[in-house]
Amino acid sequence: MCSVALSRVAAAAKVVLAAGRRYTDVHATAFRSFRPAGAVRGRALLAHELDGLLLPADAPAPVGHNNLGEARAMRETLLRLGFAVDVISRERSRFRPRHRYDLFVGTRQNFARIAATLNSDCIRVAHLDTAHWLVNNAAIFARELELRDRRGVAIDSHKFIQINRAIETADYATLLGNDFDFDSYAFAGKPVFQVPNPSAVTYPWVEDKDFAAAGGRFLWIGSQGLVHKGLDLVLEAFARMPDLHLTVCGPIREDRAFEAAYRRELYATPNIETLGWVDIASPAFADLCRRTAALVYPSAAEACMLLTTVPQQASAAEG
């Protein structure tokens, strides 16, 4: 029985490794070209989240992460402006251009490496989706040191930004975020244009929402890097405010050290409900938003986590 079980495990491992290699190969080599409906006014290279770039224009809106829809929207915008668009993965560290380009738009990942291969008169636009890597990473360590001194536990619950020279290499940049993020790039002296953080799911405005009933109910929702995203601070605060209610949505069980340190707050505090990972496109999440007054999300350094309720629509994007 033991040998049979081992052979099954080995076979499963080979399948997983093969899938991983296929994923890596696609992201390392994929190259697709798209042409505008009308006359071509120039050629653009776009490096972003590949799974979003390869989605057809009429495909259902992706909800796994807002950067999937963002990548597709960038491609469609460039096509509408009359550019022939070549797309590659933002993870592509090696690239040899097949054409001369008028415009290069890429995320911070490998931006400088890709830009260095292009013709010198190509306009380079870096799309920045978080604070500068030095600011982000320093903020993470500061939060984790504060947690160590406050609770006597060291947890590496963070989301590092890889070292990059995107802002130094770019002619221009677009930025998701607020003045905090904007100021982190000011040293480079480059024109930076702030743009709205796109939402993965858009809900209609709830005309009959009972704000009186929802008034004391709050939501924390995020992905990896729980200390980075301030969940420790939120849990400690709500544990001291029993008349307010908190719902926690995120991959808690994937961060075992954090879960162990905050087990009492997460699972044994009456006014804190931990749901774990949720589908933000589900009716259950829409109902949760209907019953909740506000988002609380004290991230140390990110573009933003968006959950707005404005006239005509309400949007949610999990970061």
C-alpha positions as CSV (number, residue, x, y, z in Angstrom):
1,M,0.0,0.0,0.0
2,C,2.9,2.3,0.9
3,S,4.5,2.0,-2.5
4,V,1.2,2.6,-4.3
5,A,0.5,5.7,-2.3
6,L,4.1,7.0,-2.9
7,S,3.7,6.4,-6.7
8,R,0.4,8.3,-6.7
9,V,2.0,11.2,-4.8
10,A,4.9,11.2,-7.3
11,A,2.5,11.2,-10.3
12,A,0.5,14.1,-8.8
13,A,3.7,16.0,-8.2
14,K,4.8,15.5,-11.8
15,V,1.5,16.9,-13.0
16,V,1.8,20.0,-10.7
17,L,5.4,20.6,-11.8
18,A,4.5,20.2,-15.5
19,A,1.6,22.7,-15.1
20,G,4.0,25.1,-13.4
21,R,6.5,24.8,-16.2
22,R,3.8,25.5,-18.8
23,Y,2.7,28.5,-16.9
24,T,6.2,29.8,-16.6
25,D,7.0,29.1,-20.3
26,V,3.8,31.0,-21.4
27,H,4.7,34.0,-19.3
28,A,8.3,34.0,-20.5
29,T,7.6,33.7,-24.2
30,A,4.0,34.7,-25.1
31,F,3.7,37.4,-27.7
32,R,0.4,38.5,-29.2
33,S,-0.4,41.3,-31.6
34,F,-3.7,43.3,-31.9
35,R,-4.7,45.8,-34.6
36,P,-7.1,48.7,-34.2
37,A,-10.4,48.7,-36.2
38,G,-9.3,51.8,-38.2
39,A,-6.1,53.3,-39.4
40,V,-2.9,52.6,-37.5
41,R,-1.4,55.7,-35.9
42,G,1.6,53.9,-34.2
43,R,2.8,50.8,-32.5
44,A,2.6,50.2,-28.8
45,L,4.1,47.5,-26.5
46,L,2.1,46.6,-23.4
47,A,3.6,44.5,-20.6
48,H,1.1,43.7,-17.9
49,E,-0.8,40.8,-16.3
50,L,-0.8,38.3,-19.2
51,D,-4.0,36.5,-18.3
52,G,-5.8,39.8,-18.6
53,L,-4.1,40.8,-21.8
54,L,-5.1,37.6,-23.7
55,L,-8.8,37.9,-22.7
56,P,-11.0,38.7,-25.8
57,A,-12.7,42.0,-25.6
58,D,-16.1,40.4,-25.3
59,A,-15.1,38.0,-22.5
60,P,-16.9,38.3,-19.2
61,A,-15.2,40.7,-16.8
62,P,-12.6,38.9,-14.7
63,V,-13.0,39.1,-10.9
64,G,-10.0,37.2,-9.6
65,H,-8.0,40.5,-9.3
66,N,-8.6,44.0,-10.5
67,N,-5.4,44.0,-12.5
68,L,-6.8,41.4,-14.9
69,G,-9.5,43.8,-16.0
70,E,-7.1,46.7,-15.9
71,A,-4.7,45.0,-18.4
72,R,-7.6,44.3,-20.8
73,A,-8.8,47.9,-20.4
74,M,-5.3,49.3,-21.2
75,R,-5.1,47.1,-24.4
76,E,-8.6,48.2,-25.5
77,T,-7.8,51.9,-24.8
78,L,-4.6,51.8,-26.9
79,L,-6.5,50.1,-29.7
80,R,-9.2,52.8,-29.6
81,L,-6.5,55.4,-29.9
82,G,-5.3,53.8,-33.1
83,F,-2.2,51.9,-31.9
84,A,-1.3,48.4,-33.1
85,V,-0.6,46.7,-29.8
86,D,1.8,44.0,-29.0
87,V,1.3,42.4,-25.6
88,I,3.7,40.5,-23.3
89,S,3.8,39.4,-19.7
90,R,5.0,41.8,-17.1
91,E,7.0,38.8,-15.8
92,R,9.1,38.6,-18.9
93,S,12.7,39.3,-17.9
94,R,14.1,38.7,-21.4
95,F,12.7,40.4,-24.4
96,R,13.9,41.1,-28.0
97,P,11.7,43.5,-29.8
98,R,10.4,42.5,-33.2
99,H,9.4,46.1,-34.2
100,R,10.2,49.7,-33.6
101,Y,7.8,51.1,-31.0
102,D,6.3,54.5,-30.5
103,L,5.0,53.8,-27.0
104,F,5.8,51.3,-24.2
105,V,3.4,50.9,-21.3
106,G,4.4,48.5,-18.6
107,T,4.1,47.7,-14.9
108,R,7.1,48.1,-12.5
109,Q,8.0,44.4,-12.9
110,N,10.9,44.2,-15.4
111,F,10.1,47.7,-16.7
112,A,13.7,48.8,-16.9
113,R,14.9,45.6,-18.5
114,I,12.2,45.7,-21.3
115,A,12.6,49.4,-21.8
116,A,16.4,49.0,-22.4
117,T,15.7,46.8,-25.4
118,L,13.6,49.4,-27.2
119,N,14.4,52.1,-29.7
120,S,15.7,55.3,-28.0
121,D,12.8,57.5,-29.2
122,C,10.1,55.2,-27.8
123,I,8.0,56.9,-25.1
124,R,8.2,54.9,-21.9
125,V,5.2,55.0,-19.5
126,A,5.5,53.1,-16.2
127,H,2.2,52.0,-14.6
128,L,2.7,52.1,-10.8
129,D,0.3,50.2,-8.6
130,T,1.7,50.8,-5.2
131,A,4.2,53.0,-3.3
132,H,7.9,53.0,-4.2
133,W,9.6,49.8,-3.3
134,L,11.8,51.5,-0.7
135,V,8.8,53.1,1.0
136,N,6.7,50.0,0.9
137,N,9.4,47.6,2.2
138,A,10.5,50.0,5.0
139,A,6.8,50.4,6.1
140,I,6.4,46.7,6.3
141,F,9.4,46.2,8.6
142,A,8.2,49.1,10.7
143,R,4.8,47.5,11.2
144,E,6.3,44.1,12.0
145,L,8.7,45.7,14.5
146,E,5.8,47.5,16.2
147,L,3.9,44.2,16.3
148,R,6.9,42.4,17.9
149,D,7.2,45.1,20.6
150,R,3.4,45.3,21.2
151,R,2.6,41.6,21.3
152,G,5.9,39.8,21.7
153,V,5.7,37.9,18.5
154,A,7.7,38.2,15.3
155,I,5.6,37.5,12.1
156,D,6.8,37.9,8.6
157,S,3.3,38.7,7.3
158,H,4.2,41.0,4.5
159,K,4.1,41.7,0.8
160,F,7.5,42.9,-0.5
161,I,7.9,44.9,-3.6
162,Q,10.7,43.7,-5.8
163,I,13.6,46.2,-6.3
164,N,13.0,48.0,-9.6
165,R,14.0,51.1,-11.5
166,A,10.7,51.7,-13.2
167,I,10.3,55.4,-12.2
168,E,14.0,56.2,-13.1
169,T,13.7,54.6,-16.5
170,A,10.2,56.0,-17.4
171,D,9.5,59.2,-19.3
172,Y,6.1,59.3,-17.7
173,A,4.2,57.3,-15.1
174,T,0.6,56.6,-14.2
175,L,-0.2,55.8,-10.5
176,L,-2.9,54.1,-8.6
177,G,-3.1,55.6,-5.2
178,N,-3.1,58.8,-3.1
179,D,-0.7,61.6,-2.1
180,F,1.3,59.1,0.0
181,D,2.0,57.0,-3.0
182,F,2.6,60.0,-5.2
183,D,5.1,61.5,-2.8
184,S,7.1,58.3,-2.7
185,Y,8.0,58.8,-6.4
186,A,8.6,62.6,-6.3
187,F,12.3,62.2,-5.9
188,A,12.7,61.1,-9.6
189,G,11.2,64.3,-10.9
190,K,9.1,62.5,-13.5
191,P,5.6,63.5,-14.6
192,V,3.2,61.2,-12.7
193,F,-0.5,61.1,-13.4
194,Q,-2.8,59.7,-10.8
195,V,-5.6,57.4,-12.1
196,P,-8.5,55.8,-10.3
197,N,-8.0,52.3,-8.9
198,P,-10.2,50.1,-11.0
199,S,-12.8,47.8,-9.3
200,A,-13.1,44.1,-10.1
201,V,-16.9,44.1,-9.4
202,T,-19.5,46.9,-9.7
203,Y,-22.7,46.7,-7.8
204,P,-25.8,48.9,-8.2
205,W,-26.4,51.5,-5.6
206,V,-28.6,50.0,-2.8
207,E,-31.5,52.5,-2.7
208,D,-33.1,50.9,0.4
209,K,-30.0,50.3,2.5
210,D,-30.7,50.6,6.2
211,F,-27.7,52.8,7.3
212,A,-29.1,52.9,10.9
213,A,-28.8,49.1,11.2
214,A,-25.5,49.0,9.4
215,G,-24.0,51.9,11.4
216,G,-21.9,49.8,13.8
217,R,-20.8,47.1,11.3
218,F,-17.4,47.3,9.6
219,L,-15.5,45.2,7.1
220,W,-11.8,44.3,6.7
221,I,-11.0,42.6,3.3
222,G,-7.6,41.9,1.8
223,S,-5.2,39.3,0.5
224,Q,-1.7,38.2,1.5
225,G,0.4,40.3,3.9
226,L,-2.0,40.6,6.9
227,V,0.3,42.7,9.1
228,H,1.3,44.8,6.1
229,K,-2.5,45.4,5.5
230,G,-3.2,46.3,9.1
231,L,-5.4,43.4,10.2
232,D,-3.5,43.1,13.5
233,L,-4.3,46.7,14.3
234,V,-8.0,46.3,13.3
235,L,-8.4,43.1,15.4
236,E,-6.9,44.7,18.5
237,A,-9.0,47.8,18.1
238,F,-12.3,46.0,17.7
239,A,-11.6,43.6,20.5
240,R,-11.7,46.7,22.7
241,M,-15.0,47.9,21.2
242,P,-17.5,45.2,21.9
243,D,-20.5,47.3,20.8
244,L,-19.1,47.5,17.2
245,H,-19.0,44.5,14.8
246,L,-16.2,43.5,12.4
247,T,-16.3,41.0,9.6
248,V,-12.9,39.7,8.3
249,C,-12.5,38.5,4.8
250,G,-9.2,37.2,3.5
251,P,-6.8,34.2,3.3
252,I,-6.3,33.9,7.1
253,R,-5.6,30.2,7.2
254,E,-2.7,30.7,4.7
255,D,-0.8,32.7,7.3
256,R,-0.5,30.2,10.1
257,A,1.8,32.4,12.2
258,F,-0.6,35.3,12.1
259,E,-3.6,33.0,12.7
260,A,-1.9,31.5,15.8
261,A,-1.0,34.9,17.2
262,Y,-4.6,36.3,16.8
263,R,-6.6,33.2,17.3
264,R,-8.6,34.7,20.2
265,E,-9.5,37.8,18.3
266,L,-10.3,35.9,15.1
267,Y,-12.4,33.1,16.5
268,A,-13.3,33.7,20.1
269,T,-14.3,37.4,20.2
270,P,-18.1,37.8,20.0
271,N,-18.1,41.0,17.9
272,I,-15.6,39.7,15.3
273,E,-16.7,37.3,12.6
274,T,-14.0,35.7,10.4
275,L,-15.2,34.4,7.1
276,G,-11.9,33.8,5.4
277,W,-11.6,34.1,1.6
278,V,-14.7,35.3,-0.1
279,D,-16.0,35.6,-3.7
280,I,-16.6,39.3,-4.1
281,A,-18.9,38.6,-7.1
282,S,-21.2,36.4,-5.0
283,P,-24.6,37.3,-3.7
284,A,-23.3,36.5,-0.2
285,F,-20.7,39.3,-0.5
286,A,-23.3,41.7,-1.9
287,D,-25.5,41.0,1.1
288,L,-22.6,41.5,3.4
289,C,-21.9,44.9,1.9
290,R,-25.6,45.8,2.3
291,R,-25.3,45.1,6.0
292,T,-22.0,46.9,6.5
293,A,-21.5,50.6,7.0
294,A,-17.8,51.0,6.0
295,L,-14.5,49.4,5.2
296,V,-11.6,49.7,7.6
297,Y,-8.2,49.0,6.0
298,P,-5.1,50.6,7.5
299,S,-2.5,49.4,5.0
300,A,1.1,50.4,5.6
301,A,1.8,51.2,2.0
302,E,-0.4,50.3,-1.0
303,A,-2.2,52.0,-3.8
304,C,-5.5,51.4,-2.1
305,M,-8.2,48.9,-1.3
306,L,-11.4,50.3,-2.7
307,L,-14.8,49.7,-1.4
308,T,-16.9,52.8,-2.1
309,T,-20.6,53.5,-2.0
310,V,-21.3,56.5,-4.1
311,P,-24.5,57.6,-5.9
312,Q,-25.5,55.3,-8.8
313,Q,-23.1,52.5,-8.0
314,A,-21.0,50.7,-5.4
315,S,-17.7,49.1,-6.2
316,A,-15.5,46.5,-4.6
317,A,-11.9,45.4,-5.4
318,E,-9.9,43.0,-3.3
319,G,-6.2,43.9,-3.1
